[in-house]
Amino acid sequence: PTSKAVMAMSRLKCALRGFDFRVILALLIGVPLVMLMIYAHGQKVTYFLRPIWESPPEPFKIIPHYYNENVTMENLCKLHGWKVRETPRRVFDAVLFSNELDILELRWNELSPYVSEFVLLESNSTFTGVIKPLYFKENRDRFRFAESRLTYGTYGGRFMKGENPFVEESFQRVALDQLIRIARIEDDDILIMSDVDEIPSGHTINLLRWCDDTPKILHLQLRNYLYSFEFFLDDKSWRASIHRGADLFDMLPEEYTFQEIIAKLGNIPSTFSAVHLPSYLLQNVDRYRYLLPGNCRRESG
């Protein structure tokens, strides 16, 4: 028995000689730290690793966009390879709303001359399962100008702790699809599907409602800002989507490579151009000054 114990200890010593205890110690410390970081910042980690778990979409067929206020609608449609209609299509603007009251006011005033029906769904839960007030319901009087064209609905949050935020978002988007149907959208109508802060230009929506032979699903290339209109990130956002009434699904998300993600880390340079911003913003500058270049400042305290 003694010789067997000695042989066992000898084999154990031989095995341990192949291990670097510094590596083992680093793993014992590093792995829990990484797991803690993923738990605390799961959504950010998920976004950063998107190039791994989600394949990029097929390349877009890019249609050059033409606009000048002095060009007739017939010529604008022709420049895009389309035909002008005798009457414009109806336009439905559908959003999931969280708390962006000021941005929603800018959006709806920008699109109001061209939208037939506004569709808004809000929940008492964020995508991450945190309870929140129904901000739109509490401030509905602020949007009286759209009341006669509004289909409004609420969604009771599921409050599933630890669940991927995309799951809660998908449930809310299914509810939004149902609300769009309640608004009585029809096959030839135009449907705008985007986040509240992804604001298409009114003249672009007007073009699409007056032209025939447009694609059934059309993604709009938007200027991408962070924090305010002072911090221009890029013009590669293809998030806002235009659909015919029958095509509510199969929306492609924005994609980034690791190279593009890393390139966008760090400070964003300021821009002092306020050209082509929503007209309602510039007409009410005292109310929305914080969104303009030079006025986005962190509050003290």
Buried (B, 14 or more C-beta within 10 A) or exposed (E): EEEEEEEEEEEEEEEEEEEEEEEEEEEEEEEEEEEEEEEEEBEEEBEBEBBEEEEEEEEEEEEEEEEEEEEEBEEBBBBBEBEBBEEBBBBBBBBBBBBBBBBBBBBBBBBBEBBBBBBBBBBBBBBBBEEEEBBBEEBBEEBEEBEEBBBBBBBEBEEEEEEBBEEBBEBBBEBBBEBBEEBEBEEEBBBBBBBBBBBBBBBBBBBBBBBEEBBEBBBBBBBBBEEBBBBBBEEEBBBBBBBBBEBBEEBBEEBBEEEEBEEEEEEBEEEEEBEEBBEBBEEBEEEBEEBBBEEBEEEEE
